Amino acid sequence: MAVSPNVFINEIHYDNSLLSDTNEFVEIVAPIGTSLAGWTVVLYNGSDGTQYASAAVTDGTTSSDTTHRYFVLNPTVLGTSAIQDGAPDGVALINDMGTVVEFLSYEGSFVATDGPAAGMTSTDIGVAESSSTPAGFSLQRKGTGFQADDFTWSAPSSDSPAAINAGQTFTAPPTGARINEFHYDNAGTDIGEFIEIRVTKDADVTGVTVALYTGAGGIVYDTLSLLADGTKTSDASYDYYVIDLPTNGLQNGPAEGIALVDAVGDVIEFLSYEGTLTATGGPAVGQTSTDIGQEEGTGTAAGDSLQRLEGDTWDAPRAETKGADNTPFEIRINEFHYDNAGTDIGEFIEIRVTKDADITGVTVALYTGAGGVVYGTLSLLADGTKTSDASYDYYVIDLPTNGLQNGPAEGIALVDAGGDVIEFLSYEGILTATDGPAVGQTLLRVVGCLPSAAGLLALTDAQWAGVGQASREETA
């Protein structure tokens, strides 16, 4: 059964003081915009645990206010002459996947013996009606919140079918919003500046804004709306709102700030870069920002950004991941072949990456020990052939005869989309790069044997193995 759903049974009337029960109903409430197609209400008989009536939620009478929609199902809609009086009897709410969202009962609890709730024990709501309950009364959830468990069932009171209950206040669900990534400074004219806000998937961000603060006086110099100014993308867990800014749209510091503000004007968080500041106006007035501890500068590459990992840790500038998860994927030079008996044939380089990682712009630079210069550049996407297993993707770049130089001291650099070197390895000696992406770097020599007839080196558990049978496109 779902925990604290935001679609739930909100009101029930089943018994009153007149000779016959009148205006019986079950009310379901859902946030505006939630589709209840395929959802059903099932009535259960507590004496034997069997279902005795059911109907689609959308068959009920509907009405809406500014935040919620109400579905009222009477006995006629449910296909029964009356809603049973207990003790006990129950009501189950079933979603479009056939999952029991709630299984409630009144005047006791029981175990369902058939239908979608079969085997489940109902939850007694703790209040009941009787033959002395006035007509026009009902059992209702009251309180403040946005999901079922935020509200408490109350004793019979004047009914409110198709409307919010007296004593009930709906609040906006938490968005889980945070400042997730941004770019503000790079070499040359600042370009591609942006702010990314991450929220819980499908969260309502109506009214959520970003206020930009200058350290010169602590005042707001721009206000941006997630809905009006942001572009939304999503993954399985989160929505990402990317607000693209004009050239020099984000000030460069020192001590500039970003405040994330909810729909009622409260500050969710107030972060800064290149120092801290105290806001003298706007939604964060009187608050002192939290410095993220990382910054960009004139040496930062265009296309890099500052990115937040889980928690409050920020990474130094690296290739931007705007509109997607910031978690850096694992990537490595995994296997290669460069020399064998006779004419060198079947030469290749294999790069292993986390499964489904975006490797757009990732390249391999080939270095010669004769001068430390680049003699070839290869693209994983354009030049590689991809295969996958449960955990990784493998990009195999096939090379022509003698495509990889034989040494001594030849090198391979793996380079990310922002031009930063991920790793720089060599075989048959070490060298220092004199140009290309690894310029000035001295590479790590591959630990292993010199090539024999097989001519293959493979990385196993972060250690380079000696020459062996090629395992290209497989776990090395």
BELPE-V825340 format. One record per backbone hydrogen bond with DSSP energy under -0.5 kcal/mol. NH is the residue of the N-H (numbers start at 1). CO is the residue of the C=O. Records with the same first field share a line. If there is no record, write none. Layout:
NH = CO / CO
This chain:
2 = 100
4 = 2
8 = 29
10 = 27
11 = 27
12 = 139
13 = 25
17 = 133
25 = 13
26 = 73
27 = 11
28 = 71
29 = 8
30 = 69
32 = 67
34 = 31
35 = 33
39 = 36
40 = 94
41 = 55
42 = 92
43 = 53
44 = 90
45 = 50
46 = 44 / 88
48 = 45
49 = 45
52 = 43
53 = 43
54 = 78
55 = 41
57 = 39
59 = 56
60 = 57
61 = 72
63 = 70
65 = 68
69 = 30
70 = 63
71 = 28
72 = 61
73 = 26 / 71
74 = 72
78 = 74
79 = 75 / 76
80 = 75
84 = 82
88 = 106
89 = 106
90 = 44
91 = 104
92 = 42
93 = 102
94 = 40 / 92
95 = 99
98 = 95
101 = 93 / 99
102 = 93
104 = 91
105 = 123
106 = 89
112 = 120
113 = 49
114 = 49
118 = 115
119 = 112
120 = 117
122 = 110
123 = 103
124 = 122
125 = 105
133 = 130
137 = 134
138 = 157
139 = 12
140 = 154
141 = 10
142 = 152
143 = 167
144 = 150
145 = 169
148 = 5
150 = 147
151 = 148
152 = 142
154 = 140
157 = 138
159 = 136
163 = 160
168 = 165
169 = 143
171 = 145
178 = 198
180 = 178 / 196
181 = 196
182 = 306
183 = 194
187 = 300
194 = 183
195 = 243
196 = 181
197 = 241
198 = 178
199 = 239
200 = 175
201 = 237
203 = 200
205 = 203
208 = 205
209 = 261
210 = 224
211 = 259
212 = 210 / 222
213 = 211 / 257
214 = 219
217 = 215
218 = 214
221 = 212
222 = 212
224 = 210
226 = 208
229 = 225
230 = 225 / 226
231 = 242
233 = 240
235 = 238
239 = 199
240 = 233
241 = 197
242 = 231 / 240
243 = 195 / 241
244 = 242
245 = 193
249 = 246
251 = 249
255 = 274
256 = 273
257 = 213
258 = 271
259 = 211
260 = 269
261 = 209 / 259
262 = 266
265 = 262
268 = 260
269 = 260
271 = 258
272 = 290
273 = 256
279 = 277 / 287
280 = 218
281 = 218
285 = 282
286 = 279
287 = 284
289 = 277
290 = 270
291 = 289
292 = 272
300 = 297
304 = 301
305 = 318
306 = 182
308 = 180
309 = 313
315 = 307
318 = 305
320 = 303
324 = 321
332 = 352
334 = 332 / 350
335 = 350
336 = 457
337 = 348
338 = 455
339 = 455
348 = 337
349 = 397
350 = 335
351 = 395
352 = 332
353 = 393
354 = 330
355 = 391
357 = 354
359 = 357
362 = 359
363 = 415
364 = 378
365 = 413
366 = 376
367 = 411
368 = 373
371 = 369
372 = 368
375 = 366
376 = 366
378 = 364
380 = 362
383 = 379
384 = 379 / 380
385 = 396
387 = 394
389 = 392
393 = 353
394 = 387
395 = 351
396 = 385 / 394
397 = 349 / 395
398 = 383 / 396
399 = 347
403 = 400
405 = 403
409 = 428
410 = 427
411 = 367
412 = 425
413 = 365
414 = 423
415 = 363 / 413
416 = 420
419 = 416
422 = 414
423 = 414
425 = 412
426 = 444
427 = 410
433 = 441
434 = 372
435 = 372
439 = 436
440 = 433
441 = 438
443 = 431 / 441
444 = 424
446 = 426
448 = 446
457 = 336
458 = 465
459 = 334
460 = 458 / 463
463 = 460
465 = 458
474 = 471
